[in-house]
Amino acid sequence: MIKRTVGAEPVYSYAISNAPASTPLGTLVWLSSVRWAIEQCFAESKTDLGMDHYERRKYTGWYYHMLITMLAHFFLGHLKLKLGKKSPSADGLAAPDLLGGGVALAEV
């Protein structure tokens, strides 16, 4: 399968599949794109959540560390979708509109 971007200078990417010939093209395209999401999840978990900061000696300790890191990544992603954009001020409240003399309007 060959994919390319649309634009003045297209970028091509190639993928080889062992899927049956009856597999729909849309399914192949979706499956080839899933890898990018997994790689992004690992990269963000390593930098933001400390996935690569483990010192475990047994498989179960490593497994639990990876599991908790992935759950934390999912939780933060869910919060980001639920809450939307960051607020414009540092305290989390919307900044009030200032009038000309430094007087702020208070909302009731």
C-alpha positions as CSV (number, residue, x, y, z in Angstrom):
1,M,0.0,0.0,0.0
2,I,1.3,3.5,-0.8
3,K,-0.2,6.6,0.9
4,R,0.6,10.2,0.0
5,T,-0.3,13.6,1.4
6,V,-2.2,16.1,-0.6
7,G,-0.3,19.3,-1.5
8,A,2.3,20.9,-3.7
9,E,5.0,18.5,-2.5
10,P,3.4,15.2,-1.5
11,V,5.0,12.9,1.0
12,Y,4.8,9.2,0.3
13,S,4.7,6.4,2.8
14,Y,4.7,2.7,2.1
15,A,3.3,-0.3,4.0
16,I,3.4,-4.0,3.3
17,S,0.5,-6.2,4.5
18,N,-0.3,-9.9,4.7
19,A,-4.0,-9.3,5.0
20,P,-6.3,-11.3,2.7
21,A,-7.1,-9.8,-0.7
22,S,-10.7,-9.4,0.3
23,T,-9.8,-6.8,3.1
24,P,-11.4,-3.4,2.3
25,L,-9.0,-0.6,1.4
26,G,-10.4,1.6,4.2
27,T,-9.6,-1.1,6.8
28,L,-6.0,-1.3,5.5
29,V,-5.6,2.5,5.7
30,W,-7.0,2.6,9.2
31,L,-4.7,-0.3,10.4
32,S,-1.6,1.4,8.9
33,S,-2.4,4.6,10.8
34,V,-3.0,2.9,14.2
35,R,0.8,2.5,14.6
36,W,1.3,6.2,14.7
37,A,-1.2,6.6,17.6
38,I,0.6,3.9,19.5
39,E,4.0,5.5,18.9
40,Q,2.6,8.9,20.0
41,C,1.2,7.3,23.2
42,F,4.5,5.8,24.1
43,A,6.4,9.1,23.3
44,E,4.1,11.2,25.4
45,S,4.1,8.7,28.3
46,K,7.9,8.6,28.4
47,T,8.3,12.4,28.4
48,D,5.3,13.5,30.5
49,L,4.5,10.6,32.8
50,G,7.9,8.9,33.4
51,M,7.2,5.7,31.6
52,D,11.0,5.2,31.1
53,H,11.9,5.8,34.8
54,Y,11.4,2.4,36.2
55,E,13.7,0.1,38.0
56,R,11.9,-3.2,38.2
57,R,13.6,-6.6,38.5
58,K,10.6,-8.7,37.7
59,Y,8.0,-8.8,34.9
60,T,5.1,-8.1,37.1
61,G,6.6,-4.9,38.5
62,W,7.4,-3.7,35.0
63,Y,3.9,-4.7,33.8
64,Y,2.2,-2.8,36.6
65,H,4.4,0.3,35.9
66,M,3.5,0.3,32.2
67,L,-0.2,-0.3,33.0
68,I,-0.4,2.6,35.5
69,T,1.5,4.9,33.1
70,M,-0.9,4.0,30.3
71,L,-4.0,4.5,32.5
72,A,-2.6,7.9,33.6
73,H,-2.1,8.9,29.9
74,F,-5.6,7.8,29.1
75,F,-7.0,9.8,32.1
76,L,-5.2,13.0,31.1
77,G,-6.3,12.6,27.5
78,H,-9.9,12.2,28.6
79,L,-9.6,15.3,30.8
80,K,-8.2,17.3,28.0
81,L,-11.1,16.3,25.7
82,K,-13.7,16.9,28.4
83,L,-12.3,20.3,29.6
84,G,-11.2,21.7,26.3
85,K,-8.9,24.6,26.0
86,K,-6.8,26.0,28.8
87,S,-8.1,29.0,30.6
88,P,-6.6,32.4,29.7
89,S,-5.4,33.3,33.2
90,A,-3.1,31.5,35.6
91,D,-5.7,31.0,38.3
92,G,-8.1,29.2,36.1
93,L,-10.7,31.9,36.0
94,A,-11.5,34.0,33.0
95,A,-9.8,37.4,33.0
96,P,-12.3,40.2,33.6
97,D,-12.7,43.0,31.1
98,L,-10.9,46.2,32.3
99,L,-12.4,49.6,31.9
100,G,-10.2,52.7,31.3
101,G,-9.1,53.7,34.9
102,G,-8.2,50.2,36.1
103,V,-11.7,49.4,37.3
104,A,-12.8,45.8,36.7
105,L,-16.4,44.8,36.1
106,A,-17.6,42.2,38.5
107,E,-20.0,39.6,37.2
108,V,-22.9,38.6,39.5
